[in-house]
C-alpha cells in the first residue's frame, strides 16, 4: 500500500473556492477490484470513521462540497478527472487509487471507462452539491472554514496521511 500520497493544492478561482489543504491521491493503494474492492474500501473507510458511503461515479460537471470533506476509492475502471476547477489540473485515476478531497475543492469527470467509486465522508457528515454558481458564496466559504480536520485518514487511520499533512 502506498503511504505517501501525491499532494495537489489549488487556489480559489473566484467560482470554486478550493482549499488551504492539499487534495491527496494515494496511487494503487489497494489490490482488490470490482465488488470485492468496493467492499474492502467501504470497510476500510468505515473502520477509520468515514461513512455515509455510496457507490457510483463522479459527476461530469465541476462541483464541490462545502459541508464535508470527501474520499473516493476507485474499485474498477479509470477516469480522467479535472481537479480544482477550470484552472486546476487534469489527473488520471485508476482502480486501486484513493483520493481525499478537502471541502471546497472542485472535481469533475472528463472521461471514464468502467468507473466504479466508493465515496464517503468523515463521521458520516451530510454533503451539499455546489457548482461555483453566483450566490453560493460567502455561505459556502463559512461552511468550509467551520469544518474540523477529520479524526483519521480514511485509508491510513489516526496517525498517518491527512492527520500529518492537514495540520
C-alpha positions as a Markdown table, in Angstrom:
| # | Residue | x | y | z |
|---|---|---|---|---|
| 1 | Unk | 0.0 | 0.0 | 0.0 |
| 2 | Unk | 1.3 | 3.4 | -0.9 |
| 3 | Unk | 1.6 | 5.5 | 2.2 |
| 4 | Unk | 2.9 | 8.7 | 0.6 |
| 5 | Unk | 0.2 | 10.5 | -1.3 |
| 6 | Unk | 0.6 | 12.9 | -4.2 |
| 7 | Unk | -0.4 | 16.3 | -2.9 |
| 8 | Unk | -2.2 | 18.9 | -5.1 |
| 9 | Unk | -3.0 | 22.5 | -4.0 |
| 10 | Unk | -5.4 | 24.7 | -5.9 |
| 11 | Unk | -6.1 | 28.4 | -5.5 |
| 12 | Unk | -9.5 | 30.0 | -5.2 |
| 13 | Unk | -10.5 | 30.8 | -8.8 |
| 14 | Unk | -13.5 | 33.1 | -7.9 |
| 15 | Unk | -16.0 | 30.3 | -8.6 |
| 16 | Unk | -14.5 | 27.2 | -7.0 |
| 17 | Unk | -13.1 | 28.1 | -3.5 |
| 18 | Unk | -10.7 | 25.1 | -3.3 |
| 19 | Unk | -8.8 | 24.7 | 0.0 |
| 20 | Unk | -5.8 | 25.6 | 2.1 |
| 21 | Unk | -5.4 | 21.8 | 2.5 |
| 22 | Unk | -3.9 | 19.7 | -0.3 |
| 23 | Unk | -6.0 | 17.1 | -2.2 |
| 24 | Unk | -4.3 | 13.8 | -1.6 |
| 25 | Unk | -4.0 | 10.9 | -4.1 |
| 26 | Unk | -2.9 | 7.5 | -3.0 |
| 27 | Unk | -2.0 | 5.6 | -6.2 |
| 28 | Unk | -2.5 | 1.9 | -6.2 |
| 29 | Unk | -3.5 | 1.9 | -2.5 |
| 30 | Unk | -5.4 | -1.4 | -2.5 |
| 31 | Unk | -5.4 | -4.6 | -4.6 |
| 32 | Unk | -9.0 | -5.8 | -4.5 |
| 33 | Unk | -11.1 | -4.9 | -7.6 |
| 34 | Unk | -14.8 | -4.9 | -8.6 |
| 35 | Unk | -17.3 | -5.8 | -5.9 |
| 36 | Unk | -14.6 | -7.2 | -3.6 |
| 37 | Unk | -12.7 | -3.9 | -4.0 |
| 38 | Unk | -15.8 | -1.9 | -3.2 |
| 39 | Unk | -16.5 | -4.0 | -0.1 |
| 40 | Unk | -12.9 | -3.7 | 1.1 |
| 41 | Unk | -12.8 | 0.1 | 0.6 |
| 42 | Unk | -16.2 | 0.6 | 2.3 |
| 43 | Unk | -14.9 | -1.5 | 5.3 |
| 44 | Unk | -11.6 | 0.4 | 5.4 |
| 45 | Unk | -13.3 | 3.8 | 5.3 |
| 46 | Unk | -15.8 | 2.8 | 8.0 |
| 47 | Unk | -13.0 | 1.4 | 10.2 |
| 48 | Unk | -11.4 | 4.9 | 10.0 |
| 49 | Unk | -14.6 | 6.8 | 10.8 |
| 50 | Unk | -15.6 | 7.8 | 7.2 |
| 51 | Unk | -19.2 | 6.7 | 6.5 |
| 52 | Unk | -22.4 | 7.8 | 4.7 |
| 53 | Unk | -20.9 | 5.9 | 1.8 |
| 54 | Unk | -22.2 | 5.4 | -1.7 |
| 55 | Unk | -21.2 | 3.6 | -4.9 |
| 56 | Unk | -21.3 | 5.3 | -8.3 |
| 57 | Unk | -19.1 | 7.6 | -10.3 |
| 58 | Unk | -18.1 | 11.3 | -10.4 |
| 59 | Unk | -20.4 | 13.9 | -11.8 |
| 60 | Unk | -19.4 | 15.2 | -15.3 |
| 61 | Unk | -19.6 | 18.9 | -14.2 |
| 62 | Unk | -17.4 | 21.0 | -11.9 |
| 63 | Unk | -18.7 | 20.7 | -8.3 |
| 64 | Unk | -17.6 | 20.9 | -4.8 |
| 65 | Unk | -18.9 | 20.3 | -1.3 |
| 66 | Unk | -18.9 | 23.0 | 1.5 |
| 67 | Unk | -20.3 | 20.9 | 4.3 |
| 68 | Unk | -17.9 | 17.9 | 4.2 |
| 69 | Unk | -14.5 | 16.7 | 3.0 |
| 70 | Unk | -14.9 | 13.6 | 0.8 |
| 71 | Unk | -12.9 | 10.4 | 0.0 |
| 72 | Unk | -13.2 | 8.5 | -3.3 |
| 73 | Unk | -11.9 | 4.9 | -3.6 |
| 74 | Unk | -11.7 | 3.6 | -7.2 |
| 75 | Unk | -12.6 | -0.1 | -7.2 |
| 76 | Unk | -12.9 | -0.5 | -11.0 |
| 77 | Unk | -12.0 | 1.2 | -14.3 |
| 78 | Unk | -10.3 | 4.5 | -14.7 |
| 79 | Unk | -11.1 | 8.2 | -15.3 |
| 80 | Unk | -9.6 | 11.5 | -16.4 |
| 81 | Unk | -10.7 | 13.9 | -13.7 |
| 82 | Unk | -10.4 | 17.7 | -13.7 |
| 83 | Unk | -9.5 | 18.8 | -10.1 |
| 84 | Unk | -9.5 | 22.3 | -8.7 |
| 85 | Unk | -11.9 | 23.9 | -11.2 |
| 86 | Unk | -11.2 | 25.3 | -14.7 |
| 87 | Unk | -7.7 | 26.5 | -13.7 |
| 88 | Unk | -6.9 | 23.2 | -11.9 |
| 89 | Unk | -5.2 | 20.0 | -13.1 |
| 90 | Unk | -6.4 | 17.0 | -15.2 |
| 91 | Unk | -5.4 | 13.7 | -13.5 |
| 92 | Unk | -5.8 | 10.1 | -14.5 |
| 93 | Unk | -7.2 | 7.9 | -11.7 |
| 94 | Unk | -7.3 | 4.1 | -11.8 |
| 95 | Unk | -8.7 | 1.2 | -9.9 |
| 96 | Unk | -6.9 | 0.9 | -6.6 |
| 97 | Unk | -6.5 | 4.7 | -6.2 |
| 98 | Unk | -7.9 | 6.7 | -3.2 |
| 99 | Unk | -8.5 | 10.4 | -3.5 |
| 100 | Unk | -9.1 | 12.6 | -0.4 |
| 101 | Unk | -10.8 | 15.8 | -1.5 |
| 102 | Unk | -10.9 | 18.7 | 1.0 |
| 103 | Unk | -14.2 | 20.6 | 1.2 |
| 104 | Unk | -14.3 | 23.3 | -1.4 |
| 105 | Unk | -12.0 | 21.6 | -4.0 |
| 106 | Unk | -13.7 | 21.2 | -7.4 |
| 107 | Unk | -13.8 | 17.9 | -9.1 |
| 108 | Unk | -15.3 | 16.8 | -12.5 |
| 109 | Unk | -15.2 | 13.6 | -14.5 |
| 110 | Unk | -14.0 | 14.4 | -18.0 |
| 111 | Unk | -13.9 | 10.8 | -19.4 |
| 112 | Unk | -14.2 | 7.4 | -17.8 |
| 113 | Unk | -14.2 | 3.7 | -18.6 |
| 114 | Unk | -16.0 | 1.2 | -16.4 |
| 115 | Unk | -15.5 | 3.5 | -13.4 |
| 116 | Unk | -16.6 | 2.3 | -10.0 |
| 117 | Unk | -16.2 | 4.6 | -7.0 |
| 118 | Unk | -17.0 | 4.3 | -3.3 |
| 119 | Unk | -17.4 | 7.8 | -1.7 |
| 120 | Unk | -17.6 | 8.5 | 2.0 |
| 121 | Unk | -17.4 | 11.4 | 4.5 |
| 122 | Unk | -15.7 | 11.9 | 7.8 |
| 123 | Unk | -18.0 | 10.9 | 10.7 |
| 124 | Unk | -20.8 | 10.4 | 8.1 |
| 125 | Unk | -21.3 | 14.1 | 7.5 |
| 126 | Unk | -24.0 | 15.2 | 5.2 |
| 127 | Unk | -22.8 | 16.8 | 2.0 |
| 128 | Unk | -24.1 | 19.5 | -0.3 |
| 129 | Unk | -23.5 | 19.9 | -4.0 |
| 130 | Unk | -22.3 | 23.3 | -5.2 |
| 131 | Unk | -21.3 | 24.2 | -8.8 |
| 132 | Unk | -19.5 | 27.5 | -8.4 |
| 133 | Unk | -22.6 | 29.5 | -9.3 |
| 134 | Unk | -23.4 | 33.1 | -8.3 |
| 135 | Unk | -24.8 | 33.3 | -4.8 |
| 136 | Unk | -23.2 | 30.2 | -3.3 |
| 137 | Unk | -20.5 | 32.3 | -1.6 |
| 138 | Unk | -19.9 | 33.6 | 1.1 |
| 139 | Unk | -22.1 | 31.0 | 2.8 |
| 140 | Unk | -20.0 | 28.1 | 1.2 |
| 141 | Unk | -16.8 | 29.8 | 2.5 |
| 142 | Unk | -18.2 | 30.0 | 6.0 |
| 143 | Unk | -19.2 | 26.3 | 5.9 |
| 144 | Unk | -15.7 | 25.3 | 4.7 |
| 145 | Unk | -13.9 | 27.4 | 7.3 |
| 146 | Unk | -16.0 | 25.8 | 10.1 |
| 147 | Unk | -15.2 | 22.2 | 9.2 |
| 148 | Unk | -12.9 | 20.3 | 11.6 |
| 149 | Unk | -10.0 | 18.3 | 10.3 |
| 150 | Unk | -11.1 | 14.7 | 10.3 |
| 151 | Unk | -10.0 | 12.5 | 13.2 |
| 152 | Unk | -8.5 | 9.9 | 10.9 |
| 153 | Unk | -7.2 | 9.4 | 7.3 |
| 154 | Unk | -9.8 | 7.2 | 5.6 |
| 155 | Unk | -7.1 | 4.8 | 4.3 |
| 156 | Unk | -4.3 | 5.0 | 6.9 |
| 157 | Unk | -6.1 | 5.8 | 10.2 |
| 158 | Unk | -5.4 | 8.1 | 13.1 |
| 159 | Unk | -1.7 | 8.6 | 12.9 |
| 160 | Unk | -0.7 | 9.0 | 9.2 |
| 161 | Unk | -1.8 | 10.6 | 6.0 |
| 162 | Unk | -4.0 | 13.7 | 6.3 |
| 163 | Unk | -3.6 | 13.7 | 10.0 |
| 164 | Unk | 0.0 | 14.8 | 9.4 |
| 165 | Unk | -0.5 | 16.7 | 6.2 |
| 166 | Unk | -3.5 | 18.9 | 7.0 |
| 167 | Unk | -2.1 | 20.5 | 10.2 |
